[in-house]
Amino acid sequence: MINKTKKFINYGGYSSYRMTSTIQLSNETKKLISSFGTKEETYEDIIKRIYNLAVKEQLRQFLMPSDRFISLDEFKKKVEKKWPKSK
């Protein structure tokens, strides 16, 4: 019978290693993305920030769909129409 041993490799040193990929964008799209950033930001930073904003907006739309809510200005107009101020 062959003695089988298990080898354990410590991958702790790879925690800072990030795999990268390449995506193809038109020059127009690249310019549009860069317009959201500063000179210090990478495209990855900009895209992550845009993604986080999109997630928040999606959650807001889910929790408060526009067909069930009205703006404060619309509400104020309805109240003033229903109960006009007496002069």
PyMOL Python script that loads the backbone (N, CA, C, O; Angstrom):
from pymol import cmd

cmd.read_pdbstr("""\
ATOM      1  N   MET A   1       0.840  -1.170   0.000  1.00  0.00           N
ATOM      2  CA  MET A   1       0.000   0.000   0.000  1.00  0.00           C
ATOM      3  C   MET A   1       0.890   1.240   0.000  1.00  0.00           C
ATOM      4  O   MET A   1       1.844   1.334   0.772  1.00  0.00           O
ATOM      5  N   ILE A   2       0.568   2.174  -0.865  1.00  0.00           N
ATOM      6  CA  ILE A   2       1.361   3.392  -1.009  1.00  0.00           C
ATOM      7  C   ILE A   2       0.886   4.406   0.024  1.00  0.00           C
ATOM      8  O   ILE A   2      -0.312   4.648   0.176  1.00  0.00           O
ATOM      9  N   ASN A   3       1.835   4.984   0.722  1.00  0.00           N
ATOM     10  CA  ASN A   3       1.519   5.990   1.730  1.00  0.00           C
ATOM     11  C   ASN A   3       1.160   7.295   1.031  1.00  0.00           C
ATOM     12  O   ASN A   3       1.992   7.914   0.368  1.00  0.00           O
ATOM     13  N   LYS A   4      -0.096   7.698   1.195  1.00  0.00           N
ATOM     14  CA  LYS A   4      -0.548   8.937   0.564  1.00  0.00           C
ATOM     15  C   LYS A   4      -0.489  10.046   1.599  1.00  0.00           C
ATOM     16  O   LYS A   4      -1.058   9.918   2.684  1.00  0.00           O
ATOM     17  N   THR A   5       0.184  11.114   1.277  1.00  0.00           N
ATOM     18  CA  THR A   5       0.249  12.266   2.179  1.00  0.00           C
ATOM     19  C   THR A   5      -0.406  13.453   1.504  1.00  0.00           C
ATOM     20  O   THR A   5      -0.387  13.599   0.282  1.00  0.00           O
ATOM     21  N   LYS A   6      -0.973  14.276   2.324  1.00  0.00           N
ATOM     22  CA  LYS A   6      -1.615  15.491   1.815  1.00  0.00           C
ATOM     23  C   LYS A   6      -0.641  16.650   1.971  1.00  0.00           C
ATOM     24  O   LYS A   6       0.003  16.797   3.009  1.00  0.00           O
ATOM     25  N   LYS A   7      -0.543  17.441   0.969  1.00  0.00           N
ATOM     26  CA  LYS A   7       0.317  18.617   1.023  1.00  0.00           C
ATOM     27  C   LYS A   7      -0.574  19.844   1.180  1.00  0.00           C
ATOM     28  O   LYS A   7      -1.559  20.020   0.463  1.00  0.00           O
ATOM     29  N   PHE A   8      -0.206  20.669   2.121  1.00  0.00           N
ATOM     30  CA  PHE A   8      -0.929  21.906   2.347  1.00  0.00           C
ATOM     31  C   PHE A   8      -0.021  23.061   1.955  1.00  0.00           C
ATOM     32  O   PHE A   8       1.129  23.135   2.388  1.00  0.00           O
ATOM     33  N   ILE A   9      -0.532  23.935   1.155  1.00  0.00           N
ATOM     34  CA  ILE A   9       0.243  25.080   0.690  1.00  0.00           C
ATOM     35  C   ILE A   9      -0.346  26.330   1.340  1.00  0.00           C
ATOM     36  O   ILE A   9      -1.561  26.527   1.335  1.00  0.00           O
ATOM     37  N   ASN A  10       0.498  27.147   1.882  1.00  0.00           N
ATOM     38  CA  ASN A  10       0.062  28.396   2.492  1.00  0.00           C
ATOM     39  C   ASN A  10      -0.087  29.446   1.396  1.00  0.00           C
ATOM     40  O   ASN A  10       0.897  29.860   0.783  1.00  0.00           O
ATOM     41  N   TYR A  11      -1.320  29.871   1.158  1.00  0.00           N
ATOM     42  CA  TYR A  11      -1.581  30.888   0.151  1.00  0.00           C
ATOM     43  C   TYR A  11      -1.678  32.281   0.759  1.00  0.00           C
ATOM     44  O   TYR A  11      -2.100  33.219   0.082  1.00  0.00           O
ATOM     45  N   GLY A  12      -1.298  32.432   2.015  1.00  0.00           N
ATOM     46  CA  GLY A  12      -1.386  33.726   2.683  1.00  0.00           C
ATOM     47  C   GLY A  12      -0.608  34.824   1.992  1.00  0.00           C
ATOM     48  O   GLY A  12      -1.005  35.988   2.032  1.00  0.00           O
ATOM     49  N   GLY A  13       0.485  34.469   1.364  1.00  0.00           N
ATOM     50  CA  GLY A  13       1.298  35.461   0.672  1.00  0.00           C
ATOM     51  C   GLY A  13       0.648  36.007  -0.573  1.00  0.00           C
ATOM     52  O   GLY A  13       1.099  37.017  -1.113  1.00  0.00           O
ATOM     53  N   TYR A  14      -0.401  35.361  -1.042  1.00  0.00           N
ATOM     54  CA  TYR A  14      -1.073  35.786  -2.258  1.00  0.00           C
ATOM     55  C   TYR A  14      -2.262  36.708  -1.997  1.00  0.00           C
ATOM     56  O   TYR A  14      -2.992  37.054  -2.926  1.00  0.00           O
ATOM     57  N   SER A  15      -2.461  37.106  -0.750  1.00  0.00           N
ATOM     58  CA  SER A  15      -3.644  37.911  -0.431  1.00  0.00           C
ATOM     59  C   SER A  15      -3.620  39.268  -1.122  1.00  0.00           C
ATOM     60  O   SER A  15      -4.676  39.827  -1.420  1.00  0.00           O
ATOM     61  N   SER A  16      -2.433  39.804  -1.382  1.00  0.00           N
ATOM     62  CA  SER A  16      -2.370  41.105  -2.050  1.00  0.00           C
ATOM     63  C   SER A  16      -2.332  40.960  -3.576  1.00  0.00           C
ATOM     64  O   SER A  16      -2.392  41.957  -4.295  1.00  0.00           O
ATOM     65  N   TYR A  17      -2.236  39.750  -4.057  1.00  0.00           N
ATOM     66  CA  TYR A  17      -2.204  39.498  -5.493  1.00  0.00           C
ATOM     67  C   TYR A  17      -3.606  39.626  -6.057  1.00  0.00           C
ATOM     68  O   TYR A  17      -4.541  39.009  -5.548  1.00  0.00           O
ATOM     69  N   ARG A  18      -3.757  40.417  -7.100  1.00  0.00           N
ATOM     70  CA  ARG A  18      -5.061  40.591  -7.732  1.00  0.00           C
ATOM     71  C   ARG A  18      -4.966  40.177  -9.178  1.00  0.00           C
ATOM     72  O   ARG A  18      -4.095  40.630  -9.922  1.00  0.00           O
ATOM     73  N   MET A  19      -5.868  39.318  -9.558  1.00  0.00           N
ATOM     74  CA  MET A  19      -5.917  38.928 -10.961  1.00  0.00           C
ATOM     75  C   MET A  19      -6.574  40.060 -11.737  1.00  0.00           C
ATOM     76  O   MET A  19      -7.533  40.668 -11.261  1.00  0.00           O
ATOM     77  N   THR A  20      -6.079  40.338 -12.895  1.00  0.00           N
ATOM     78  CA  THR A  20      -6.644  41.411 -13.703  1.00  0.00           C
ATOM     79  C   THR A  20      -7.198  40.830 -14.994  1.00  0.00           C
ATOM     80  O   THR A  20      -6.846  39.726 -15.411  1.00  0.00           O
ATOM     81  N   SER A  21      -8.066  41.604 -15.604  1.00  0.00           N
ATOM     82  CA  SER A  21      -8.577  41.216 -16.912  1.00  0.00           C
ATOM     83  C   SER A  21      -8.619  42.457 -17.775  1.00  0.00           C
ATOM     84  O   SER A  21      -8.507  43.581 -17.286  1.00  0.00           O
ATOM     85  N   THR A  22      -8.776  42.243 -19.017  1.00  0.00           N
ATOM     86  CA  THR A  22      -8.834  43.337 -19.980  1.00  0.00           C
ATOM     87  C   THR A  22     -10.216  43.341 -20.601  1.00  0.00           C
ATOM     88  O   THR A  22     -10.728  42.303 -21.020  1.00  0.00           O
ATOM     89  N   ILE A  23     -10.812  44.521 -20.656  1.00  0.00           N
ATOM     90  CA  ILE A  23     -12.086  44.653 -21.350  1.00  0.00           C
ATOM     91  C   ILE A  23     -11.907  45.652 -22.483  1.00  0.00           C
ATOM     92  O   ILE A  23     -11.119  46.591 -22.378  1.00  0.00           O
ATOM     93  N   GLN A  24     -12.634  45.442 -23.547  1.00  0.00           N
ATOM     94  CA  GLN A  24     -12.531  46.337 -24.686  1.00  0.00           C
ATOM     95  C   GLN A  24     -13.608  47.408 -24.585  1.00  0.00           C
ATOM     96  O   GLN A  24     -14.785  47.115 -24.380  1.00  0.00           O
ATOM     97  N   LEU A  25     -13.178  48.649 -24.732  1.00  0.00           N
ATOM     98  CA  LEU A  25     -14.080  49.794 -24.732  1.00  0.00           C
ATOM     99  C   LEU A  25     -13.758  50.658 -25.941  1.00  0.00           C
ATOM    100  O   LEU A  25     -12.616  50.716 -26.398  1.00  0.00           O
ATOM    101  N   SER A  26     -14.769  51.315 -26.442  1.00  0.00           N
ATOM    102  CA  SER A  26     -14.498  52.280 -27.498  1.00  0.00           C
ATOM    103  C   SER A  26     -13.820  53.496 -26.861  1.00  0.00           C
ATOM    104  O   SER A  26     -13.921  53.704 -25.651  1.00  0.00           O
ATOM    105  N   ASN A  27     -13.141  54.286 -27.667  1.00  0.00           N
ATOM    106  CA  ASN A  27     -12.515  55.504 -27.138  1.00  0.00           C
ATOM    107  C   ASN A  27     -13.560  56.441 -26.548  1.00  0.00           C
ATOM    108  O   ASN A  27     -13.311  57.124 -25.555  1.00  0.00           O
ATOM    109  N   GLU A  28     -14.733  56.464 -27.173  1.00  0.00           N
ATOM    110  CA  GLU A  28     -15.820  57.315 -26.671  1.00  0.00           C
ATOM    111  C   GLU A  28     -16.219  56.901 -25.256  1.00  0.00           C
ATOM    112  O   GLU A  28     -16.363  57.753 -24.379  1.00  0.00           O
ATOM    113  N   THR A  29     -16.395  55.612 -25.030  1.00  0.00           N
ATOM    114  CA  THR A  29     -16.765  55.117 -23.699  1.00  0.00           C
ATOM    115  C   THR A  29     -15.660  55.382 -22.693  1.00  0.00           C
ATOM    116  O   THR A  29     -15.935  55.740 -21.547  1.00  0.00           O
ATOM    117  N   LYS A  30     -14.423  55.212 -23.107  1.00  0.00           N
ATOM    118  CA  LYS A  30     -13.285  55.476 -22.226  1.00  0.00           C
ATOM    119  C   LYS A  30     -13.280  56.942 -21.791  1.00  0.00           C
ATOM    120  O   LYS A  30     -13.030  57.243 -20.624  1.00  0.00           O
ATOM    121  N   LYS A  31     -13.555  57.848 -22.725  1.00  0.00           N
ATOM    122  CA  LYS A  31     -13.617  59.279 -22.385  1.00  0.00           C
ATOM    123  C   LYS A  31     -14.770  59.564 -21.435  1.00  0.00           C
ATOM    124  O   LYS A  31     -14.632  60.354 -20.501  1.00  0.00           O
ATOM    125  N   LEU A  32     -15.917  58.916 -21.675  1.00  0.00           N
ATOM    126  CA  LEU A  32     -17.068  59.127 -20.801  1.00  0.00           C
ATOM    127  C   LEU A  32     -16.764  58.670 -19.373  1.00  0.00           C
ATOM    128  O   LEU A  32     -17.094  59.365 -18.412  1.00  0.00           O
ATOM    129  N   ILE A  33     -16.142  57.511 -19.241  1.00  0.00           N
ATOM    130  CA  ILE A  33     -15.791  56.998 -17.915  1.00  0.00           C
ATOM    131  C   ILE A  33     -14.783  57.921 -17.246  1.00  0.00           C
ATOM    132  O   ILE A  33     -14.920  58.229 -16.062  1.00  0.00           O
ATOM    133  N   SER A  34     -13.782  58.362 -17.978  1.00  0.00           N
ATOM    134  CA  SER A  34     -12.752  59.218 -17.383  1.00  0.00           C
ATOM    135  C   SER A  34     -13.314  60.567 -16.960  1.00  0.00           C
ATOM    136  O   SER A  34     -12.750  61.215 -16.077  1.00  0.00           O
ATOM    137  N   SER A  35     -14.414  61.007 -17.570  1.00  0.00           N
ATOM    138  CA  SER A  35     -15.005  62.294 -17.186  1.00  0.00           C
ATOM    139  C   SER A  35     -15.609  62.253 -15.782  1.00  0.00           C
ATOM    140  O   SER A  35     -15.887  63.302 -15.202  1.00  0.00           O
ATOM    141  N   PHE A  36     -15.817  61.059 -15.232  1.00  0.00           N
ATOM    142  CA  PHE A  36     -16.341  60.919 -13.880  1.00  0.00           C
ATOM    143  C   PHE A  36     -15.242  60.897 -12.827  1.00  0.00           C
ATOM    144  O   PHE A  36     -15.534  60.870 -11.632  1.00  0.00           O
ATOM    145  N   GLY A  37     -13.991  60.908 -13.252  1.00  0.00           N
ATOM    146  CA  GLY A  37     -12.902  60.747 -12.299  1.00  0.00           C
ATOM    147  C   GLY A  37     -11.971  61.941 -12.249  1.00  0.00           C
ATOM    148  O   GLY A  37     -12.145  62.938 -12.950  1.00  0.00           O
ATOM    149  N   THR A  38     -10.978  61.795 -11.388  1.00  0.00           N
ATOM    150  CA  THR A  38      -9.925  62.791 -11.266  1.00  0.00           C
ATOM    151  C   THR A  38      -8.634  62.186 -11.785  1.00  0.00           C
ATOM    152  O   THR A  38      -8.588  61.002 -12.119  1.00  0.00           O
ATOM    153  N   LYS A  39      -7.591  62.990 -11.854  1.00  0.00           N
ATOM    154  CA  LYS A  39      -6.309  62.500 -12.358  1.00  0.00           C
ATOM    155  C   LYS A  39      -5.738  61.397 -11.471  1.00  0.00           C
ATOM    156  O   LYS A  39      -5.019  60.519 -11.947  1.00  0.00           O
ATOM    157  N   GLU A  40      -6.062  61.449 -10.182  1.00  0.00           N
ATOM    158  CA  GLU A  40      -5.512  60.469  -9.251  1.00  0.00           C
ATOM    159  C   GLU A  40      -6.231  59.123  -9.305  1.00  0.00           C
ATOM    160  O   GLU A  40      -5.692  58.121  -8.833  1.00  0.00           O
ATOM    161  N   GLU A  41      -7.434  59.082  -9.870  1.00  0.00           N
ATOM    162  CA  GLU A  41      -8.227  57.856  -9.872  1.00  0.00           C
ATOM    163  C   GLU A  41      -7.911  56.967 -11.068  1.00  0.00           C
ATOM    164  O   GLU A  41      -7.662  57.448 -12.173  1.00  0.00           O
ATOM    165  N   THR A  42      -7.927  55.681 -10.824  1.00  0.00           N
ATOM    166  CA  THR A  42      -7.781  54.717 -11.912  1.00  0.00           C
ATOM    167  C   THR A  42      -9.169  54.443 -12.499  1.00  0.00           C
ATOM    168  O   THR A  42     -10.188  54.809 -11.913  1.00  0.00           O
ATOM    169  N   TYR A  43      -9.188  53.799 -13.656  1.00  0.00           N
ATOM    170  CA  TYR A  43     -10.476  53.421 -14.234  1.00  0.00           C
ATOM    171  C   TYR A  43     -11.218  52.474 -13.302  1.00  0.00           C
ATOM    172  O   TYR A  43     -12.443  52.530 -13.199  1.00  0.00           O
ATOM    173  N   GLU A  44     -10.482  51.612 -12.631  1.00  0.00           N
ATOM    174  CA  GLU A  44     -11.114  50.690 -11.686  1.00  0.00           C
ATOM    175  C   GLU A  44     -11.786  51.454 -10.544  1.00  0.00           C
ATOM    176  O   GLU A  44     -12.903  51.123 -10.147  1.00  0.00           O
ATOM    177  N   ASP A  45     -11.105  52.477 -10.018  1.00  0.00           N
ATOM    178  CA  ASP A  45     -11.698  53.302  -8.951  1.00  0.00           C
ATOM    179  C   ASP A  45     -12.994  53.954  -9.425  1.00  0.00           C
ATOM    180  O   ASP A  45     -14.004  53.942  -8.722  1.00  0.00           O
ATOM    181  N   ILE A  46     -12.945  54.519 -10.623  1.00  0.00           N
ATOM    182  CA  ILE A  46     -14.120  55.213 -11.171  1.00  0.00           C
ATOM    183  C   ILE A  46     -15.270  54.245 -11.375  1.00  0.00           C
ATOM    184  O   ILE A  46     -16.405  54.540 -11.001  1.00  0.00           O
ATOM    185  N   ILE A  47     -14.989  53.092 -11.964  1.00  0.00           N
ATOM    186  CA  ILE A  47     -16.043  52.110 -12.242  1.00  0.00           C
ATOM    187  C   ILE A  47     -16.642  51.583 -10.944  1.00  0.00           C
ATOM    188  O   ILE A  47     -17.855  51.394 -10.866  1.00  0.00           O
ATOM    189  N   LYS A  48     -15.823  51.341  -9.928  1.00  0.00           N
ATOM    190  CA  LYS A  48     -16.344  50.871  -8.640  1.00  0.00           C
ATOM    191  C   LYS A  48     -17.244  51.933  -8.006  1.00  0.00           C
ATOM    192  O   LYS A  48     -18.288  51.606  -7.443  1.00  0.00           O
ATOM    193  N   ARG A  49     -16.839  53.208  -8.096  1.00  0.00           N
ATOM    194  CA  ARG A  49     -17.663  54.277  -7.529  1.00  0.00           C
ATOM    195  C   ARG A  49     -18.994  54.384  -8.271  1.00  0.00           C
ATOM    196  O   ARG A  49     -20.043  54.539  -7.645  1.00  0.00           O
ATOM    197  N   ILE A  50     -18.955  54.301  -9.598  1.00  0.00           N
ATOM    198  CA  ILE A  50     -20.193  54.346 -10.389  1.00  0.00           C
ATOM    199  C   ILE A  50     -21.075  53.152 -10.052  1.00  0.00           C
ATOM    200  O   ILE A  50     -22.293  53.289  -9.935  1.00  0.00           O
ATOM    201  N   TYR A  51     -20.472  51.997  -9.899  1.00  0.00           N
ATOM    202  CA  TYR A  51     -21.228  50.795  -9.532  1.00  0.00           C
ATOM    203  C   TYR A  51     -21.919  50.975  -8.184  1.00  0.00           C
ATOM    204  O   TYR A  51     -23.099  50.653  -8.049  1.00  0.00           O
ATOM    205  N   ASN A  52     -21.200  51.483  -7.190  1.00  0.00           N
ATOM    206  CA  ASN A  52     -21.796  51.696  -5.863  1.00  0.00           C
ATOM    207  C   ASN A  52     -22.959  52.679  -5.923  1.00  0.00           C
ATOM    208  O   ASN A  52     -23.969  52.490  -5.245  1.00  0.00           O
ATOM    209  N   LEU A  53     -22.823  53.719  -6.725  1.00  0.00           N
ATOM    210  CA  LEU A  53     -23.938  54.665  -6.896  1.00  0.00           C
ATOM    211  C   LEU A  53     -25.134  53.987  -7.560  1.00  0.00           C
ATOM    212  O   LEU A  53     -26.280  54.220  -7.174  1.00  0.00           O
ATOM    213  N   ALA A  54     -24.866  53.154  -8.551  1.00  0.00           N
ATOM    214  CA  ALA A  54     -25.947  52.449  -9.252  1.00  0.00           C
ATOM    215  C   ALA A  54     -26.676  51.492  -8.313  1.00  0.00           C
ATOM    216  O   ALA A  54     -27.899  51.373  -8.377  1.00  0.00           O
ATOM    217  N   VAL A  55     -25.933  50.811  -7.442  1.00  0.00           N
ATOM    218  CA  VAL A  55     -26.554  49.887  -6.484  1.00  0.00           C
ATOM    219  C   VAL A  55     -27.460  50.668  -5.532  1.00  0.00           C
ATOM    220  O   VAL A  55     -28.575  50.235  -5.240  1.00  0.00           O
ATOM    221  N   LYS A  56     -26.986  51.814  -5.048  1.00  0.00           N
ATOM    222  CA  LYS A  56     -27.804  52.632  -4.143  1.00  0.00           C
ATOM    223  C   LYS A  56     -29.067  53.132  -4.841  1.00  0.00           C
ATOM    224  O   LYS A  56     -30.146  53.137  -4.248  1.00  0.00           O
ATOM    225  N   GLU A  57     -28.933  53.550  -6.094  1.00  0.00           N
ATOM    226  CA  GLU A  57     -30.091  54.030  -6.848  1.00  0.00           C
ATOM    227  C   GLU A  57     -31.086  52.902  -7.095  1.00  0.00           C
ATOM    228  O   GLU A  57     -32.296  53.114  -7.004  1.00  0.00           O
ATOM    229  N   GLN A  58     -30.594  51.718  -7.403  1.00  0.00           N
ATOM    230  CA  GLN A  58     -31.466  50.568  -7.613  1.00  0.00           C
ATOM    231  C   GLN A  58     -32.233  50.242  -6.338  1.00  0.00           C
ATOM    232  O   GLN A  58     -33.429  49.957  -6.391  1.00  0.00           O
ATOM    233  N   LEU A  59     -31.561  50.281  -5.204  1.00  0.00           N
ATOM    234  CA  LEU A  59     -32.209  50.021  -3.923  1.00  0.00           C
ATOM    235  C   LEU A  59     -33.249  51.091  -3.624  1.00  0.00           C
ATOM    236  O   LEU A  59     -34.339  50.779  -3.145  1.00  0.00           O
ATOM    237  N   ARG A  60     -32.921  52.360  -3.905  1.00  0.00           N
ATOM    238  CA  ARG A  60     -33.877  53.455  -3.677  1.00  0.00           C
ATOM    239  C   ARG A  60     -35.124  53.255  -4.529  1.00  0.00           C
ATOM    240  O   ARG A  60     -36.242  53.436  -4.047  1.00  0.00           O
ATOM    241  N   GLN A  61     -34.938  52.885  -5.787  1.00  0.00           N
ATOM    242  CA  GLN A  61     -36.082  52.671  -6.671  1.00  0.00           C
ATOM    243  C   GLN A  61     -36.912  51.473  -6.223  1.00  0.00           C
ATOM    244  O   GLN A  61     -38.133  51.468  -6.377  1.00  0.00           O
ATOM    245  N   PHE A  62     -36.257  50.470  -5.676  1.00  0.00           N
ATOM    246  CA  PHE A  62     -36.979  49.294  -5.183  1.00  0.00           C
ATOM    247  C   PHE A  62     -37.809  49.642  -3.950  1.00  0.00           C
ATOM    248  O   PHE A  62     -38.961  49.226  -3.826  1.00  0.00           O
ATOM    249  N   LEU A  63     -37.208  50.410  -3.038  1.00  0.00           N
ATOM    250  CA  LEU A  63     -37.901  50.754  -1.793  1.00  0.00           C
ATOM    251  C   LEU A  63     -38.935  51.858  -1.975  1.00  0.00           C
ATOM    252  O   LEU A  63     -39.945  51.884  -1.272  1.00  0.00           O
ATOM    253  N   MET A  64     -38.694  52.761  -2.906  1.00  0.00           N
ATOM    254  CA  MET A  64     -39.602  53.883  -3.120  1.00  0.00           C
ATOM    255  C   MET A  64     -39.899  54.059  -4.600  1.00  0.00           C
ATOM    256  O   MET A  64     -39.418  55.016  -5.207  1.00  0.00           O
ATOM    257  N   PRO A  65     -40.675  53.166  -5.198  1.00  0.00           N
ATOM    258  CA  PRO A  65     -40.972  53.303  -6.632  1.00  0.00           C
ATOM    259  C   PRO A  65     -41.719  54.604  -6.911  1.00  0.00           C
ATOM    260  O   PRO A  65     -42.581  55.011  -6.132  1.00  0.00           O
ATOM    261  N   SER A  66     -41.392  55.239  -8.003  1.00  0.00           N
ATOM    262  CA  SER A  66     -41.964  56.554  -8.320  1.00  0.00           C
ATOM    263  C   SER A  66     -43.467  56.501  -8.549  1.00  0.00           C
ATOM    264  O   SER A  66     -44.126  57.534  -8.436  1.00  0.00           O
ATOM    265  N   ASP A  67     -44.036  55.344  -8.866  1.00  0.00           N
ATOM    266  CA  ASP A  67     -45.476  55.271  -9.087  1.00  0.00           C
ATOM    267  C   ASP A  67     -46.260  55.258  -7.767  1.00  0.00           C
ATOM    268  O   ASP A  67     -47.483  55.398  -7.782  1.00  0.00           O
ATOM    269  N   ARG A  68     -45.582  55.094  -6.637  1.00  0.00           N
ATOM    270  CA  ARG A  68     -46.264  55.078  -5.334  1.00  0.00           C
ATOM    271  C   ARG A  68     -45.982  56.317  -4.503  1.00  0.00           C
ATOM    272  O   ARG A  68     -46.613  56.508  -3.463  1.00  0.00           O
ATOM    273  N   PHE A  69     -45.055  57.164  -4.927  1.00  0.00           N
ATOM    274  CA  PHE A  69     -44.668  58.336  -4.162  1.00  0.00           C
ATOM    275  C   PHE A  69     -44.704  59.572  -5.044  1.00  0.00           C
ATOM    276  O   PHE A  69     -44.553  59.481  -6.262  1.00  0.00           O
ATOM    277  N   ILE A  70     -44.905  60.729  -4.421  1.00  0.00           N
ATOM    278  CA  ILE A  70     -44.847  61.994  -5.138  1.00  0.00           C
ATOM    279  C   ILE A  70     -43.793  62.862  -4.465  1.00  0.00           C
ATOM    280  O   ILE A  70     -43.427  62.631  -3.313  1.00  0.00           O
ATOM    281  N   SER A  71     -43.310  63.860  -5.192  1.00  0.00           N
ATOM    282  CA  SER A  71     -42.297  64.752  -4.637  1.00  0.00           C
ATOM    283  C   SER A  71     -42.941  65.678  -3.605  1.00  0.00           C
ATOM    284  O   SER A  71     -44.162  65.839  -3.573  1.00  0.00           O
ATOM    285  N   LEU A  72     -42.111  66.278  -2.773  1.00  0.00           N
ATOM    286  CA  LEU A  72     -42.619  67.209  -1.762  1.00  0.00           C
ATOM    287  C   LEU A  72     -43.293  68.414  -2.412  1.00  0.00           C
ATOM    288  O   LEU A  72     -44.278  68.930  -1.885  1.00  0.00           O
ATOM    289  N   ASP A  73     -42.768  68.867  -3.555  1.00  0.00           N
ATOM    290  CA  ASP A  73     -43.384  69.997  -4.264  1.00  0.00           C
ATOM    291  C   ASP A  73     -44.789  69.644  -4.741  1.00  0.00           C
ATOM    292  O   ASP A  73     -45.712  70.450  -4.621  1.00  0.00           O
ATOM    293  N   GLU A  74     -44.948  68.427  -5.289  1.00  0.00           N
ATOM    294  CA  GLU A  74     -46.278  67.985  -5.730  1.00  0.00           C
ATOM    295  C   GLU A  74     -47.230  67.898  -4.545  1.00  0.00           C
ATOM    296  O   GLU A  74     -48.389  68.299  -4.647  1.00  0.00           O
ATOM    297  N   PHE A  75     -46.747  67.376  -3.422  1.00  0.00           N
ATOM    298  CA  PHE A  75     -47.570  67.268  -2.228  1.00  0.00           C
ATOM    299  C   PHE A  75     -48.003  68.650  -1.741  1.00  0.00           C
ATOM    300  O   PHE A  75     -49.161  68.855  -1.377  1.00  0.00           O
ATOM    301  N   LYS A  76     -47.074  69.584  -1.738  1.00  0.00           N
ATOM    302  CA  LYS A  76     -47.379  70.946  -1.292  1.00  0.00           C
ATOM    303  C   LYS A  76     -48.460  71.566  -2.172  1.00  0.00           C
ATOM    304  O   LYS A  76     -49.375  72.214  -1.662  1.00  0.00           O
ATOM    305  N   LYS A  77     -48.364  71.376  -3.489  1.00  0.00           N
ATOM    306  CA  LYS A  77     -49.368  71.914  -4.410  1.00  0.00           C
ATOM    307  C   LYS A  77     -50.744  71.303  -4.135  1.00  0.00           C
ATOM    308  O   LYS A  77     -51.748  72.014  -4.156  1.00  0.00           O
ATOM    309  N   LYS A  78     -50.800  70.006  -3.881  1.00  0.00           N
ATOM    310  CA  LYS A  78     -52.077  69.343  -3.598  1.00  0.00           C
ATOM    311  C   LYS A  78     -52.684  69.863  -2.300  1.00  0.00           C
ATOM    312  O   LYS A  78     -53.892  70.084  -2.220  1.00  0.00           O
ATOM    313  N   VAL A  79     -51.852  70.055  -1.293  1.00  0.00           N
ATOM    314  CA  VAL A  79     -52.341  70.553   0.000  1.00  0.00           C
ATOM    315  C   VAL A  79     -52.871  71.974  -0.165  1.00  0.00           C
ATOM    316  O   VAL A  79     -53.947  72.299   0.335  1.00  0.00           O
ATOM    317  N   GLU A  80     -52.118  72.815  -0.862  1.00  0.00           N
ATOM    318  CA  GLU A  80     -52.543  74.210  -1.058  1.00  0.00           C
ATOM    319  C   GLU A  80     -53.824  74.290  -1.887  1.00  0.00           C
ATOM    320  O   GLU A  80     -54.645  75.182  -1.676  1.00  0.00           O
ATOM    321  N   LYS A  81     -53.993  73.378  -2.810  1.00  0.00           N
ATOM    322  CA  LYS A  81     -55.196  73.352  -3.633  1.00  0.00           C
ATOM    323  C   LYS A  81     -56.405  72.923  -2.797  1.00  0.00           C
ATOM    324  O   LYS A  81     -57.497  73.474  -2.936  1.00  0.00           O
ATOM    325  N   LYS A  82     -56.191  71.934  -1.930  1.00  0.00           N
ATOM    326  CA  LYS A  82     -57.282  71.407  -1.115  1.00  0.00           C
ATOM    327  C   LYS A  82     -57.620  72.359   0.030  1.00  0.00           C
ATOM    328  O   LYS A  82     -58.796  72.552   0.341  1.00  0.00           O
ATOM    329  N   TRP A  83     -56.619  72.950   0.655  1.00  0.00           N
ATOM    330  CA  TRP A  83     -56.816  73.846   1.774  1.00  0.00           C
ATOM    331  C   TRP A  83     -56.102  75.180   1.514  1.00  0.00           C
ATOM    332  O   TRP A  83     -55.018  75.413   2.049  1.00  0.00           O
ATOM    333  N   PRO A  84     -56.688  76.033   0.717  1.00  0.00           N
ATOM    334  CA  PRO A  84     -56.028  77.308   0.403  1.00  0.00           C
ATOM    335  C   PRO A  84     -55.906  78.173   1.662  1.00  0.00           C
ATOM    336  O   PRO A  84     -56.743  78.121   2.563  1.00  0.00           O
ATOM    337  N   LYS A  85     -54.845  78.958   1.689  1.00  0.00           N
ATOM    338  CA  LYS A  85     -54.637  79.858   2.830  1.00  0.00           C
ATOM    339  C   LYS A  85     -55.672  80.969   2.753  1.00  0.00           C
ATOM    340  O   LYS A  85     -55.936  81.521   1.685  1.00  0.00           O
ATOM    341  N   SER A  86     -56.250  81.286   3.900  1.00  0.00           N
ATOM    342  CA  SER A  86     -57.221  82.382   3.935  1.00  0.00           C
ATOM    343  C   SER A  86     -56.466  83.685   4.112  1.00  0.00           C
ATOM    344  O   SER A  86     -55.480  83.761   4.845  1.00  0.00           O
ATOM    345  N   LYS A  87     -56.961  84.726   3.412  1.00  0.00           N
ATOM    346  CA  LYS A  87     -56.286  86.035   3.443  1.00  0.00           C
ATOM    347  C   LYS A  87     -57.011  86.997   4.312  1.00  0.00           C
ATOM    348  O   LYS A  87     -56.585  88.143   4.454  1.00  0.00           O
TER     349      LYS A  87
END
""", "prot")
cmd.dss("prot")
cmd.show_as("cartoon", "prot")
cmd.util.cbc("prot")
cmd.orient("prot")
